[in-house]
Amino acid sequence: MSAAGPARRADILHLDMDCFFAAVEVLDDPALAGRPVIVGGVGNRGVVSSASYEARGFGVHSAMPTAEARRLCPTAHFLSPRHDRYGEVSAQLLELLHEVTPVVEPISVDEAFLDISGAHRIAGPSHEIADALRRTVREQLGLDCAVGGGSSKLVAKLASKAAKPEIAPEGPRPGLGVLIVDPAEELAFIHGHAVRAIPGIGPRTAEKLARLGIRGVGELAALPVERLVSLFGKRQGAALAALANGIDERPVEPNRGLRSIGHEETFDRDVTTLVALEGHARRQSESVAARCRRAELFGRTVQVKLKFADFTTITRSRTAGHRVTSAAEIAEIAVELLGKLEWTQGVRLLGVSVANLESGEEARQLALFAEDGAPAMGHDQRKAIESVTDSIRERFGSDAISAASTLADGARGLEGRHRG
């Protein structure tokens, strides 16, 4: 869609949940309402995943070291993440979005784009659809969100951010909740933002532009495209010029969905043995598999990520010849990848993820025998067992049940473990 043309409508919505992880914790424990809540690694070397608006008023933000968050907000309630629970709520949210339109593109567990061009005849104009959607999320899930709308993804996302509550030391101030930008006003709306609002502009690019005296999107739009191409190359320069001038033709892609589903842990103390690391990998594989099942997604690629004591980070992956559908299969590949690594220093962080995601029922040739020669567990058996374990964890907590192999390894390597 072009930035010009009278036929443009605000047919793209962007929904963004408010402080999602922290909000779910407050939902499950109403005693936390109104208090600063911080979700993330609870150890001194952990990282903040989510912070309530009350905590943000103290300067706390995501990706901040937990130690710094404790210094800024010592009265906050610190919680380890419960990714299984957040995945459950995210799946419920996705169901609500698909009741509005089938054209939904999830970006993460707490945000998504919607194309509502086919919903107007039944649901009304964009602002009515957005208002109803926000109200439904509140009534059905007990959570708040912001909804932005425009004729492009860029405008919709900027609008949802502008509709968020305002952070203040004395407490959050209510935001608009919904902001639909009229297509005739989009260019002025975009140009009122700092350059960091444009996708693809990170700290280094913004610093480079600042040295040229360019800090706002309006100033960026005034630069000739040839100048941007000379600064950043043909592809990035042309893309920045287009976005700064309100041209964003990216469609909402309903089949794109999540690129990967993963779980990471930052350890309080470096993990120094392979046995202990494998135990953590198996536990993470259980969490990843549960989230995949809940989202009805299956992947073909398993990846492990390690951050060492000196903060060096490496990733290794392997793509299977079939859909990886169970915790056992994910763990098998993850442990195999870990076994091939050579490392001489402690591991600070470990992550396990599944990528190349696909939806639908899995179809694959099952092994008749396990590696030890015993009859292999059938797929239906494995699926039934993992379904039961999912139910137990949902009722009694994510640590209520684990595979015996993870307990055995964990008993030898529980050095500084926390759910992360």
Secondary structure, DSSP 8 states (H G I E B T S, - for coil): --S--TT----EEEEEESSHHHHHHHHH-GGGTTS-EEEE--STT-BEEEE-HHHHTTT--TT-BHHHHHHH-TTSEEE---HHHHHHHHHHHHHHHHHH-S-EEEEETTEEEEE-TTTHHHH-SHHHHHHHHHHHHHHHHS--EEEEEESSHHHHHHHHHHTS-B--TT--B---SEEE--GGGHHHHHHTSBGGGSTT--HHHHHHHHTTT--BHHHHHHS-HHHHHHHH-HHHHHHHHHHHTT-------TTT--SEEEEEEEEEEEE--HHHHHHHHHHHHHHHHHHHHHHTEEEEEEEEEEEETT--EEEEEEEEEEEE-SHHHHHHHHHHHHHT----S-EEEEEEEEES-EES-------SB-TTSSB---HHHHHHHHHHHHHHHHHH-TTS---HHHHHHHHH--TT----
